[in-house]
Amino acid sequence: MTAARIVLALLGIGLGGYGAVLLVDLAPVIIVRILVWAVVAAVVHDLVFAPLCVAIGLAGRRLIPLPWQSPVAVAGLCSVVLGLLAIPVFSRPGMRPDNPSVLDRDYPLGLAVALAVVPVATAAPVD
């Protein structure tokens, strides 16, 4: 177990260093934007998302039967991750009238189907 932790720590340090090297070539204004985004994301997480998750978790403990609590938690987590991953697609980055190949699918329908599949895939209660 210790060897695996050391390998993972070294891998994490290496990837962090690689990310820092990639930042060196960026303009200072871009670095400031990245820092602002990171700070805002941390603040929103700590002041909005984390307390909301705690409140939903406490309510779920009282409303959801014990065997179903884990599947509902997993379904909720998967749904939130899918929603967060869909944000860049719904903001339509790079979409221009002269390039119809960008975002050429029905992404809202795909998200709806994925969100419909999540509860079915996680519906088995854990003993």
Secondary structure as UniProt FT lines:
FT   HELIX           2..24
FT   HELIX           28..44
FT   HELIX           45..49
FT   HELIX           50..63
FT   HELIX           66..90
FT   TURN            93..94
FT   TURN            97..98
FT   TURN            100..103
FT   HELIX           107..121
//
